[in-house]
Amino acid sequence: SSGINAEYGEGLGFNVMGGKEQASPIYISRIIPGGAAHKDGNLRRGDQLLSVNGQSVEKASHETAVDLLKNSQGKVRLVVKYTPKVLEEMESRFERQKASRRGRAPQ
């Protein structure tokens, strides 16, 4: 469990990827340098996001998780689990999908 103070309009300072539509958990894919999460120091790339302010995001869509995070202000309580191997597998799957789409695009 980690608590981050989100200043109004500043955001939490990290990006997420994944979601039920991608048959994947929600993961922290990037910590933004100088952002709230970076200053807090408790989150890291590869953390699986389990809940936001007590609301589970384990089976949530990407959009639902992002909306929950964006609408959070003040002290935001996050529950995470560090699973970097799964994030690596997910990223390589996304890269393969992007590459195959590029290969099929009209020239």
All heavy atoms as an XYZ file, in Angstrom:
818
protein
N       0.845     -1.184      0.000
C       0.000      0.000      0.000
C       0.888      1.244      0.000
O       1.867      1.316      0.718
C      -0.891     -0.036      1.235
O      -1.637      1.144      1.327
N       0.549      2.187     -0.840
C       1.337      3.401     -0.966
C       0.384      4.581     -1.040
O      -0.675      4.496     -1.634
C       2.173      3.320     -2.246
O       2.911      4.501     -2.419
N       0.751      5.679     -0.408
C      -0.069      6.882     -0.486
C       0.697      7.969     -1.210
O       1.856      8.221     -0.913
N       0.056      8.609     -2.163
C       0.691      9.685     -2.933
C      -0.166     10.929     -2.787
O      -1.387     10.857     -2.867
C       0.792      9.318     -4.427
C       1.732      8.140     -4.616
C       1.276     10.498     -5.239
C       1.865      7.714     -6.045
N       0.462     12.057     -2.590
C      -0.261     13.322     -2.576
C      -0.308     13.869     -3.991
O       0.722     14.151     -4.573
C       0.430     14.338     -1.653
C       0.041     14.138     -0.212
O      -1.137     13.999      0.104
N       1.028     14.113      0.657
N      -1.517     14.001     -4.520
C      -1.695     14.555     -5.863
C      -2.139     15.999     -5.731
O      -3.194     16.269     -5.190
C      -2.734     13.747     -6.629
N      -1.301     16.901     -6.178
C      -1.673     18.310     -6.178
C      -2.749     18.522     -7.230
O      -2.738     17.875     -8.275
C      -0.451     19.189     -6.503
C       0.674     19.086     -5.498
C       0.279     19.517     -4.099
O      -0.464     20.511     -3.970
O       0.688     18.849     -3.143
N      -3.644     19.447     -6.976
C      -4.728     19.709     -7.918
C      -4.148     20.038     -9.295
O      -3.293     20.909     -9.429
C      -5.604     20.874     -7.427
C      -6.729     21.177     -8.369
C      -7.844     20.346     -8.418
C      -6.661     22.248     -9.242
C      -8.874     20.591     -9.292
C      -7.683     22.510    -10.126
C      -8.790     21.680    -10.152
O      -9.811     21.932    -11.030
N      -4.611     19.303    -10.301
C      -4.183     19.565    -11.671
C      -2.816     19.010    -12.032
O      -2.397     19.100    -13.166
N      -2.121     18.426    -11.081
C      -0.757     17.948    -11.348
C      -0.739     16.504    -11.838
O       0.105     16.129    -12.614
C       0.079     18.067    -10.069
C       1.497     17.579    -10.227
C       2.251     17.548     -8.911
O       2.722     18.601     -8.481
O       2.332     16.466     -8.323
N      -1.647     15.682    -11.383
C      -1.636     14.262    -11.720
C      -0.748     13.484    -10.760
O      -0.069     14.060     -9.907
N      -0.754     12.178    -10.913
C      -0.029     11.301     -9.988
C       1.409     11.034    -10.424
O       2.202     10.533     -9.654
C      -0.788      9.981     -9.824
C      -2.179     10.136     -9.206
C      -2.938      8.820     -9.268
C      -2.071     10.618     -7.770
N       1.730     11.331    -11.668
C       3.112     11.203    -12.112
C       3.527      9.818    -12.558
O       4.690      9.442    -12.439
N       2.571      9.046    -13.078
C       2.951      7.759    -13.668
C       1.952      7.390    -14.757
O       0.841      7.902    -14.807
C       3.065      6.646    -12.620
C       1.798      6.331    -11.868
C       0.878      5.413    -12.346
C       1.544      6.935    -10.649
C      -0.278      5.122    -11.650
C       0.403      6.651     -9.931
C      -0.516      5.746    -10.441
N       2.398      6.494    -15.655
C       1.555      5.973    -16.727
C       1.241      4.521    -16.437
O       2.048      3.813    -15.825
C       2.272      6.062    -18.076
C       2.555      7.486    -18.502
O       1.972      8.429    -17.984
N       3.455      7.640    -19.445
N       0.085      4.076    -16.922
C      -0.295      2.675    -16.763
C      -0.571      2.061    -18.129
O      -0.852      2.759    -19.099
C      -1.545      2.502    -15.857
C      -1.246      2.936    -14.437
C      -2.756      3.232    -16.402
N      -0.473      0.744    -18.176
C      -0.857     -0.009    -19.368
C      -1.600     -1.248    -18.919
O      -1.560     -1.615    -17.738
C       0.368     -0.350    -20.225
C       1.357     -1.290    -19.605
S       2.864     -1.531    -20.595
C       2.244     -2.182    -22.107
N      -2.293     -1.886    -19.853
C      -3.055     -3.087    -19.526
C      -4.516     -2.782    -19.312
O      -4.978     -1.666    -19.507
N      -5.276     -3.806    -18.912
C      -6.706     -3.701    -18.685
C      -7.405     -4.940    -19.200
O      -6.833     -5.719    -19.964
N      -8.654     -5.122    -18.752
C      -9.363     -6.365    -19.098
C      -9.528     -6.548    -20.602
O      -9.518     -7.673    -21.089
C     -10.704     -6.442    -18.377
C     -11.764     -5.499    -18.879
C     -13.079     -5.707    -18.148
C     -14.130     -4.757    -18.697
N     -15.360     -4.842    -17.950
N      -9.658     -5.434    -21.361
C      -9.817     -5.569    -22.809
C      -8.546     -6.101    -23.467
O      -8.572     -6.549    -24.607
C     -10.256     -4.236    -23.455
C      -9.224     -3.131    -23.404
C      -9.170     -2.356    -22.086
O      -9.688     -2.827    -21.054
O      -8.573     -1.275    -22.087
N      -7.435     -6.049    -22.756
C      -6.166     -6.588    -23.266
C      -5.805     -7.891    -22.544
O      -4.686     -8.368    -22.648
C      -5.057     -5.554    -23.073
C      -5.313     -4.291    -23.859
C      -4.470     -3.103    -23.395
O      -3.641     -3.218    -22.497
N      -4.685     -1.955    -23.993
N      -6.781     -8.426    -21.794
C      -6.584     -9.660    -21.014
C      -5.339     -9.545    -20.142
O      -4.523    -10.458    -20.073
C      -6.500    -10.872    -21.937
N      -5.204     -8.407    -19.494
C      -4.008     -8.127    -18.710
C      -4.347     -7.282    -17.484
O      -5.242     -6.440    -17.533
C      -3.030     -7.371    -19.610
O      -2.065     -6.713    -18.845
N      -3.598     -7.473    -16.399
C      -3.750     -6.572    -15.257
C      -3.275     -5.163    -15.614
O      -2.620     -4.971    -16.638
C      -2.832     -7.178    -14.184
C      -2.487     -8.545    -14.662
C      -2.625     -8.523    -16.161
N      -3.590     -4.199    -14.768
C      -3.133     -2.815    -14.945
C      -1.739     -2.708    -14.314
O      -1.554     -3.083    -13.158
C      -4.087     -1.814    -14.247
C      -5.528     -1.993    -14.710
C      -3.585     -0.384    -14.415
C      -5.856     -1.473    -16.068
N      -0.784     -2.200    -15.085
C       0.597     -2.065    -14.614
C       1.084     -0.638    -14.721
O       0.689      0.079    -15.629
C       1.548     -2.920    -15.466
C       1.512     -4.356    -15.059
C       0.626     -5.220    -15.646
C       2.344     -4.824    -14.048
C       0.567     -6.541    -15.257
C       2.291     -6.140    -13.650
C       1.396     -6.997    -14.258
O       1.335     -8.293    -13.852
N       1.981     -0.274    -13.827
C       2.674      1.005    -13.937
C       3.795      0.804    -14.951
O       4.696     -0.012    -14.742
C       3.204      1.481    -12.575
C       2.012      1.795    -11.667
C       4.127      2.699    -12.742
C       2.355      2.171    -10.252
N       3.677      1.504    -16.071
C       4.646      1.317    -17.157
C       5.727      2.385    -17.149
O       6.781      2.197    -17.745
C       3.935      1.312    -18.512
O       3.221      2.519    -18.702
N       5.468      3.512    -16.491
C       6.458      4.597    -16.474
C       6.223      5.492    -15.274
O       5.087      5.849    -14.977
C       6.314      5.409    -17.759
C       7.259      6.590    -17.842
C       7.195      7.248    -19.215
N       8.093      8.395    -19.238
C       7.682      9.661    -19.326
N       6.397      9.936    -19.409
N       8.553     10.634    -19.328
N       7.296      5.837    -14.588
C       7.262      6.851    -13.532
C       7.806      8.138    -14.160
O       8.909      8.135    -14.703
C       8.138      6.450    -12.317
C       7.686      5.105    -11.732
C       8.140      7.551    -11.258
C       6.364      5.092    -11.018
N       7.033      9.201    -14.105
C       7.435     10.449    -14.749
C       8.415     11.209    -13.857
O       8.093     11.506    -12.701
C       6.189     11.307    -15.081
C       5.309     10.537    -16.080
C       6.599     12.668    -15.633
C       3.912     11.076    -16.240
N       9.620     11.486    -14.352
C      10.617     12.200    -13.551
C      10.069     13.533    -13.022
O       9.474     14.298    -13.771
C      11.778     12.429    -14.523
C      11.615     11.353    -15.561
C      10.125     11.151    -15.691
N      10.238     13.756    -11.730
C       9.783     14.989    -11.102
C       8.316     14.992    -10.706
O       7.855     15.922    -10.052
N       7.552     13.967    -11.108
C       6.132     13.878    -10.777
C       5.901     13.411     -9.349
O       6.840     13.069     -8.627
N       4.630     13.374     -8.951
C       4.268     13.021     -7.578
C       4.777     11.627     -7.183
O       5.328     11.447     -6.101
C       2.753     13.111     -7.393
N       4.618     10.640     -8.061
C       5.069      9.279     -7.744
C       6.586      9.212     -7.610
O       7.117      8.517     -6.740
C       4.593      8.298     -8.807
N       7.295      9.952     -8.468
C       8.757      9.988     -8.417
C       9.218     10.600     -7.093
O      10.113     10.073     -6.423
C       9.279     10.787     -9.617
C      10.770     10.856     -9.686
N      11.469     12.012     -9.456
C      11.693      9.897     -9.957
C      12.760     11.762     -9.580
N      12.923     10.500     -9.889
N       8.596     11.719     -6.700
C       8.954     12.379     -5.439
C       8.650     11.495     -4.240
O       9.407     11.463     -3.277
C       8.197     13.708     -5.308
C       8.641     14.765     -6.298
C       7.751     16.003     -6.182
C       7.968     16.947     -7.340
N       6.939     17.991     -7.410
N       7.514     10.778     -4.314
C       7.102      9.892     -3.221
C       8.090      8.722     -3.068
O       8.438      8.347     -1.958
C       5.691      9.371     -3.492
C       5.223      8.376     -2.461
O       4.940      8.792     -1.322
O       5.165      7.170     -2.786
N       8.514      8.145     -4.181
C       9.537      7.105     -4.166
C       9.076      5.700     -3.839
O       9.888      4.784     -3.793
N       7.781      5.481     -3.610
C       7.312      4.143     -3.228
C       6.823      3.293     -4.382
O       6.713      2.073     -4.249
C       6.192      4.249     -2.176
C       6.744      4.644     -0.827
O       7.747      4.115     -0.383
N       6.099      5.606     -0.192
N       6.533      3.897     -5.515
C       6.069      3.135     -6.669
C       7.226      2.920     -7.626
O       8.159      3.701     -7.661
C       4.949      3.886     -7.399
C       3.646      4.061     -6.650
C       2.679      4.893     -7.473
C       3.032      2.728     -6.295
N       7.118      1.854     -8.417
C       8.148      1.610     -9.426
C       7.528      0.974    -10.656
O       6.449      0.366    -10.589
C       9.272      0.747     -8.875
C       8.823     -0.544     -8.280
C       9.953     -1.224     -7.557
N       9.381     -2.178     -6.620
C      10.071     -3.056     -5.949
N      11.367     -3.092     -6.068
N       9.482     -3.885     -5.140
N       8.212      1.148    -11.753
C       7.802      0.536    -13.008
C       7.713     -0.975    -12.778
O       8.619     -1.571    -12.201
C       8.864      0.875    -14.048
C       8.502      0.486    -15.425
C       9.610      0.965    -16.374
N       9.286      0.568    -17.708
C       9.450     -0.670    -18.181
N       9.967     -1.603    -17.433
N       9.103     -0.958    -19.419
N       6.610     -1.576    -13.217
C       6.424     -3.008    -13.009
C       5.476     -3.321    -11.877
O       5.086     -4.470    -11.697
N       5.054     -2.301    -11.109
C       4.051     -2.535    -10.064
C       2.705     -2.797    -10.721
O       2.287     -2.063    -11.618
C       3.901     -1.311     -9.144
C       4.970     -1.225     -8.070
O       5.637     -2.242     -7.799
O       5.125     -0.144     -7.486
N       2.033     -3.857    -10.266
C       0.666     -4.114    -10.709
C      -0.261     -3.333     -9.790
O      -0.151     -3.412     -8.574
C       0.346     -5.601    -10.621
C      -1.075     -5.921    -11.048
C      -1.432     -7.380    -10.864
O      -0.556     -8.233    -10.738
N      -2.710     -7.673    -10.843
N      -1.158     -2.563    -10.369
C      -2.095     -1.755     -9.600
C      -3.284     -2.633     -9.214
O      -3.976     -3.166    -10.079
C      -2.544     -0.567    -10.455
C      -3.257      0.582     -9.798
C      -2.428      1.175     -8.649
C      -3.576      1.655    -10.816
N      -3.487     -2.795     -7.894
C      -4.582     -3.631     -7.397
C      -5.808     -2.809     -7.015
O      -6.935     -3.227     -7.270
C      -4.114     -4.472     -6.200
C      -2.901     -5.373     -6.447
C      -2.498     -6.084     -5.167
C      -3.198     -6.378     -7.550
N      -5.595     -1.649     -6.367
C      -6.735     -0.801     -6.016
C      -6.327      0.663     -5.907
O      -5.168      0.980     -5.662
C      -7.392     -1.265     -4.717
O      -6.599     -0.936     -3.604
N      -7.328      1.531     -6.117
C      -7.165      2.981     -6.018
C      -8.188      3.472     -5.012
O      -9.396      3.302     -5.216
C      -7.408      3.665     -7.385
C      -7.277      5.182     -7.254
C      -6.452      3.130     -8.441
N      -7.707      4.022     -3.885
C      -8.593      4.509     -2.821
C      -9.629      3.460     -2.411
O     -10.803      3.756     -2.231
C      -9.286      5.810     -3.234
C      -8.316      6.969     -3.255
O      -7.319      6.975     -2.539
N      -8.589      7.948     -4.088
N      -9.181      2.220     -2.299
C     -10.049      1.141     -1.835
C     -10.911      0.503     -2.913
O     -11.604     -0.469     -2.650
N     -10.873      1.012     -4.120
C     -11.662      0.445     -5.220
C     -10.767     -0.434     -6.090
O      -9.791      0.039     -6.669
C     -12.294      1.562     -6.049
C     -13.302      1.042     -7.031
C     -14.178      2.148     -7.613
O     -14.249      3.250     -7.086
N     -14.836      1.850     -8.712
N     -11.122     -1.707     -6.178
C     -10.314     -2.664     -6.932
C     -10.274     -2.324     -8.417
O     -11.279     -1.949     -9.010
C     -10.881     -4.073     -6.761
O     -10.173     -4.985     -7.588
N      -9.086     -2.469     -9.002
C      -8.923     -2.316    -10.452
C      -8.359     -3.598    -11.064
O      -7.907     -3.607    -12.203
C      -8.035     -1.098    -10.817
C      -8.709      0.206    -10.428
C      -6.659     -1.199    -10.194
N      -8.435     -4.701    -10.290
C      -7.840     -5.962    -10.759
C      -8.502     -6.504    -12.023
O      -7.851     -7.139    -12.825
C      -7.865     -7.012     -9.653
C      -6.862     -6.697     -8.557
C      -6.775     -7.786     -7.525
O      -6.109     -8.804     -7.807
O      -7.359     -7.622     -6.449
N      -9.797     -6.260    -12.203
C     -10.492     -6.734    -13.405
C     -11.045     -5.556    -14.205
O     -11.960     -5.706    -15.001
C     -11.612     -7.695    -13.007
C     -11.097     -8.993    -12.421
C     -12.254     -9.895    -12.015
C     -11.791    -11.262    -11.564
N     -10.920    -11.285    -10.446
N     -10.480     -4.383    -13.996
C     -10.978     -3.162    -14.632
C     -10.441     -3.001    -16.044
O      -9.382     -3.527    -16.388
C     -10.580     -1.937    -13.801
N     -11.193     -2.239    -16.839
C     -10.691     -1.855    -18.159
C      -9.629     -0.778    -17.964
O      -9.556     -0.151    -16.902
C     -11.831     -1.298    -19.024
O     -12.250     -0.042    -18.521
N      -8.834     -0.567    -18.976
C      -7.802      0.475    -18.933
C      -8.452      1.830    -18.654
O      -7.998      2.588    -17.803
C      -7.036      0.492    -20.264
C      -5.923      1.480    -20.298
N      -4.671      1.198    -19.795
C      -5.878      2.748    -20.759
C      -3.899      2.262    -19.945
N      -4.611      3.218    -20.527
N      -9.537      2.121    -19.376
C     -10.204      3.414    -19.241
C     -10.740      3.634    -17.817
O     -10.601      4.731    -17.270
C     -11.356      3.504    -20.251
C     -12.039      4.848    -20.262
C     -13.168      4.937    -21.282
O     -13.427      3.942    -21.997
O     -13.793      6.001    -21.342
N     -11.318      2.601    -17.221
C     -11.843      2.711    -15.853
C     -10.723      3.040    -14.871
O     -10.861      3.923    -14.026
C     -12.542      1.399    -15.434
O     -13.659      1.184    -16.303
C     -13.023      1.453    -13.998
N      -9.604      2.332    -14.998
C      -8.468      2.570    -14.101
C      -7.923      3.982    -14.280
O      -7.655      4.680    -13.298
C      -7.373      1.535    -14.349
N      -7.778      4.418    -15.523
C      -7.256      5.762    -15.795
C      -8.209      6.817    -15.229
O      -7.774      7.788    -14.612
C      -7.003      5.960    -17.310
C      -6.745      7.418    -17.641
C      -5.818      5.101    -17.754
N      -9.516      6.631    -15.417
C     -10.497      7.580    -14.878
C     -10.401      7.672    -13.359
O     -10.433      8.766    -12.797
C     -11.919      7.187    -15.282
C     -12.226      7.501    -16.744
O     -11.440      8.237    -17.383
O     -13.254      7.009    -17.242
N     -10.283      6.518    -12.689
C     -10.144      6.512    -11.230
C      -8.917      7.296    -10.793
O      -8.962      8.079     -9.844
C     -10.015      5.076    -10.710
C     -11.276      4.355    -10.282
C     -10.942      2.907     -9.943
C     -11.935      5.038     -9.113
N      -7.813      7.065    -11.487
C      -6.567      7.748    -11.148
C      -6.659      9.252    -11.427
O      -6.256     10.058    -10.601
C      -5.397      7.139    -11.928
C      -5.032      5.707    -11.522
C      -4.157      5.056    -12.571
C      -4.371      5.690    -10.159
N      -7.209      9.608    -12.582
C      -7.303     11.031    -12.950
C      -8.230     11.811    -12.023
O      -8.022     12.996    -11.803
C      -7.785     11.171    -14.396
C      -6.702     10.949    -15.409
C      -7.200     11.258    -16.809
C      -6.059     11.183    -17.795
N      -6.502     11.404    -19.163
N      -9.271     11.145    -11.519
C     -10.241     11.834    -10.675
C      -9.840     11.862     -9.207
O     -10.569     12.401     -8.374
C     -11.627     11.209    -10.844
C     -12.177     11.449    -12.235
O     -11.951     12.508    -12.816
N     -12.862     10.475    -12.793
N      -8.704     11.283     -8.881
C      -8.217     11.268     -7.496
C      -7.479     12.564     -7.194
O      -6.665     13.017     -7.988
C      -7.271     10.087     -7.282
O      -7.949      8.879     -7.493
N      -7.769     13.142     -6.046
C      -7.072     14.355     -5.614
C      -6.709     14.218     -4.146
O      -7.294     13.428     -3.429
C      -7.943     15.590     -5.825
C      -8.207     15.878     -7.281
C      -9.164     17.033     -7.465
O      -9.586     17.654     -6.501
N      -9.499     17.321     -8.703
N      -5.749     15.000     -3.727
C      -5.303     14.927     -2.337
C      -4.497     13.663     -2.117
O      -3.744     13.233     -2.979
N      -4.648     13.040     -0.974
C      -3.918     11.809     -0.647
C      -4.592     10.635     -1.341
O      -5.766     10.355     -1.101
C      -3.919     11.604      0.877
C      -3.048     10.465      1.331
C      -1.592     10.865      1.378
C      -0.796      9.855      2.157
N       0.634     10.075      2.006
N      -3.893      9.992     -2.252
C      -4.430      8.871     -3.011
C      -3.789      7.602     -2.488
O      -2.568      7.501     -2.422
C      -4.132      9.055     -4.518
C      -4.686      7.897     -5.316
C      -4.691     10.375     -5.007
N      -4.629      6.629     -2.109
C      -4.103      5.368     -1.577
C      -4.119      4.307     -2.675
O      -5.165      4.026     -3.253
C      -4.941      4.902     -0.383
C      -4.230      3.824      0.435
C      -4.942      3.547      1.737
N      -6.218      2.890      1.539
C      -6.369      1.590      1.256
N      -5.311      0.817      1.131
N      -7.566      1.078      1.084
N      -2.946      3.771     -2.961
C      -2.799      2.747     -3.995
C      -2.307      1.462     -3.359
O      -1.441      1.492     -2.488
C      -1.790      3.196     -5.046
C      -2.041      4.545     -5.718
C      -0.848      4.935     -6.570
C      -3.307      4.494     -6.545
N      -2.856      0.347     -3.799
C      -2.325     -0.958     -3.402
C      -1.720     -1.571     -4.657
O      -2.380     -1.658     -5.704
C      -3.413     -1.872     -2.808
C      -2.853     -3.244     -2.467
C      -4.031     -1.235     -1.568
N      -0.443     -1.954     -4.552
C       0.283     -2.483     -5.705
C       1.023     -3.758     -5.329
O       1.232     -4.053     -4.156
C       1.309     -1.452     -6.256
C       0.617     -0.200     -6.750
C       2.345     -1.098     -5.212
N       1.389     -4.509     -6.362
C       2.193     -5.724     -6.182
C       3.277     -5.684     -7.249
O       2.973     -5.474     -8.436
C       1.280     -6.945     -6.357
C       1.987     -8.278     -6.326
C       0.999     -9.436     -6.312
C       0.278     -9.561     -7.638
N      -0.593    -10.744     -7.725
N       4.529     -5.864     -6.856
C       5.637     -5.770     -7.807
C       5.793     -7.077     -8.569
O       6.113     -8.116     -7.993
C       6.925     -5.421     -7.063
C       8.087     -5.114     -7.986
C       7.989     -4.137     -8.954
C       9.280     -5.808     -7.881
C       9.048     -3.844     -9.803
C      10.353     -5.519     -8.719
C      10.221     -4.536     -9.672
O      11.268     -4.249    -10.504
N       5.556     -7.033     -9.880
C       5.667     -8.217    -10.743
C       6.297     -7.818    -12.081
O       5.618     -7.802    -13.108
C       4.275     -8.850    -10.972
O       3.384     -7.815    -11.392
C       3.725     -9.508     -9.726
N       7.578     -7.481    -12.083
C       8.219     -6.968    -13.301
C       8.241     -7.958    -14.457
O       8.193     -7.554    -15.617
C       9.633     -6.623    -12.838
C       9.866     -7.493    -11.657
C       8.521     -7.632    -10.992
N       8.310     -9.253    -14.180
C       8.381    -10.254    -15.251
C       7.124    -10.203    -16.118
O       7.200    -10.264    -17.339
C       8.546    -11.651    -14.634
C       8.798    -12.732    -15.643
C      10.284    -12.972    -15.769
C      10.553    -14.064    -16.770
N      11.238    -13.595    -17.958
N       5.964    -10.070    -15.472
C       4.710    -10.026    -16.219
C       4.654     -8.766    -17.080
O       4.190     -8.796    -18.213
C       3.498    -10.121    -15.262
C       2.192    -10.082    -16.026
C       3.580    -11.398    -14.441
N       5.145     -7.638    -16.560
C       5.178     -6.397    -17.342
C       6.063     -6.569    -18.577
O       5.686     -6.167    -19.677
C       5.680     -5.220    -16.502
C       5.823     -3.900    -17.264
C       4.472     -3.380    -17.723
C       6.522     -2.861    -16.417
N       7.221     -7.195    -18.407
C       8.125     -7.423    -19.550
C       7.436     -8.260    -20.626
O       7.531     -7.958    -21.810
C       9.394     -8.138    -19.090
C      10.334     -7.265    -18.289
C      11.474     -8.065    -17.674
O      11.770     -9.187    -18.161
O      12.068     -7.568    -16.709
N       6.719     -9.321    -20.198
C       6.020    -10.179    -21.152
C       4.936     -9.394    -21.882
O       4.759     -9.530    -23.092
C       5.410    -11.384    -20.429
C       6.440    -12.359    -19.923
C       5.879    -13.368    -18.934
O       4.650    -13.381    -18.699
O       6.679    -14.145    -18.392
N       4.208     -8.557    -21.135
C       3.141     -7.762    -21.709
C       3.689     -6.771    -22.732
O       3.145     -6.625    -23.830
C       2.442     -7.002    -20.575
C       0.995     -6.741    -20.813
S       0.276     -6.161    -19.275
C       0.500     -4.418    -19.475
N       4.779     -6.089    -22.383
C       5.370     -5.118    -23.296
C       5.865     -5.784    -24.573
O       5.689     -5.243    -25.659
C       6.498     -4.349    -22.611
C       5.974     -3.336    -21.617
C       7.081     -2.558    -20.922
O       8.193     -3.098    -20.762
O       6.821     -1.414    -20.545
N       6.474     -6.954    -24.456
C       6.968     -7.617    -25.664
C       5.793     -8.083    -26.527
O       5.870     -8.033    -27.759
C       7.917     -8.765    -25.334
O       7.248     -9.828    -24.733
N       4.671     -8.488    -25.906
C       3.482     -8.868    -26.669
C       2.937     -7.653    -27.427
O       2.597     -7.745    -28.594
C       2.420     -9.443    -25.718
C       1.234    -10.062    -26.445
C       0.258    -10.696    -25.487
N      -0.587     -9.642    -24.912
C      -1.118     -9.680    -23.704
N      -0.870    -10.684    -22.904
N      -1.884     -8.704    -23.272
N       2.860     -6.495    -26.761
C       2.385     -5.268    -27.411
C       3.305     -4.876    -28.570
O       2.832     -4.450    -29.615
C       2.274     -4.106    -26.421
C       1.115     -4.220    -25.480
C       1.193     -3.666    -24.223
C      -0.055     -4.889    -25.834
C       0.122     -3.770    -23.338
C      -1.127     -4.991    -24.966
C      -1.038     -4.427    -23.712
N       4.614     -5.005    -28.382
C       5.564     -4.676    -29.452
C       5.369     -5.593    -30.661
O       5.408     -5.143    -31.799
C       7.014     -4.754    -28.954
C       7.405     -3.595    -28.062
C       7.186     -2.239    -28.722
O       7.565     -2.058    -29.896
O       6.610     -1.356    -28.060
N       5.145     -6.888    -30.400
C       4.902     -7.837    -31.502
C       3.620     -7.479    -32.244
O       3.566     -7.522    -33.466
C       4.832     -9.276    -30.979
C       6.185     -9.866    -30.632
C       6.127    -11.376    -30.439
N       5.141    -11.796    -29.445
C       5.374    -11.861    -28.134
N       6.555    -11.549    -27.644
N       4.433    -12.271    -27.297
N       2.558     -7.095    -31.482
C       1.284     -6.719    -32.103
C       1.463     -5.464    -32.963
O       0.952     -5.399    -34.074
C       0.213     -6.467    -31.037
C      -0.288     -7.731    -30.375
C      -1.192     -7.446    -29.183
O      -1.264     -6.336    -28.678
N      -1.853     -8.484    -28.707
N       2.188     -4.471    -32.435
C       2.430     -3.238    -33.198
C       3.203     -3.543    -34.483
O       2.882     -3.032    -35.542
C       3.217     -2.214    -32.356
C       2.328     -1.354    -31.519
C       2.960     -0.069    -31.039
C       4.317     -0.166    -30.453
N       4.646      0.900    -29.513
N       4.217     -4.390    -34.373
C       5.038     -4.732    -35.531
C       4.211     -5.466    -36.581
O       4.343     -5.197    -37.783
C       6.231     -5.584    -35.100
N       3.325     -6.354    -36.154
C       2.521     -7.098    -37.126
C       1.505     -6.180    -37.796
O       1.210     -6.332    -38.972
C       1.839     -8.304    -36.481
O       0.792     -7.900    -35.627
N       0.972     -5.184    -37.074
C       0.048     -4.208    -37.681
C       0.784     -3.351    -38.707
O       0.257     -3.071    -39.773
C      -0.591     -3.321    -36.616
C      -1.734     -3.989    -35.885
C      -2.577     -2.987    -35.136
N      -1.826     -2.256    -34.128
C      -1.700     -2.613    -32.859
N      -2.266     -3.719    -32.425
N      -1.013     -1.879    -32.014
N       2.014     -2.950    -38.380
C       2.808     -2.150    -39.328
C       3.081     -2.946    -40.595
O       3.059     -2.419    -41.689
C       4.117     -1.705    -38.695
C       3.976     -0.470    -37.829
C       5.332      0.136    -37.537
N       6.231     -0.774    -36.860
C       6.377     -0.833    -35.537
N       5.702     -0.053    -34.744
N       7.237     -1.666    -34.995
N       3.331     -4.235    -40.426
C       3.635     -5.095    -41.579
C       2.468     -5.258    -42.522
O       2.647     -5.480    -43.705
N       1.226     -5.141    -42.010
C       0.030     -5.316    -42.828
C      -0.490     -3.994    -43.382
O      -1.394     -3.993    -44.190
C      -1.073     -5.977    -41.999
C      -0.811     -7.426    -41.688
C      -2.077     -8.116    -41.249
N      -2.689     -7.447    -40.092
C      -2.568     -7.847    -38.835
N      -1.839     -8.889    -38.545
N      -3.178     -7.190    -37.856
N       0.055     -2.895    -42.946
C      -0.445     -1.581    -43.379
C      -0.174     -1.382    -44.869
O       0.875     -1.794    -45.369
C       0.195     -0.462    -42.574
N      -1.115     -0.732    -45.567
C      -0.871     -0.474    -47.012
C       0.335      0.436    -47.188
O       0.557      1.351    -46.413
C      -2.154      0.212    -47.480
C      -2.966      0.508    -46.274
C      -2.370     -0.221    -45.103
N       1.074      0.204    -48.258
C       2.283      0.991    -48.524
C       1.994      2.125    -49.452
O       1.255      2.023    -50.363
C       3.371      0.078    -49.120
C       3.770     -1.036    -48.204
C       4.406     -0.568    -46.903
O       5.197      0.374    -46.918
N       4.057     -1.158    -45.788
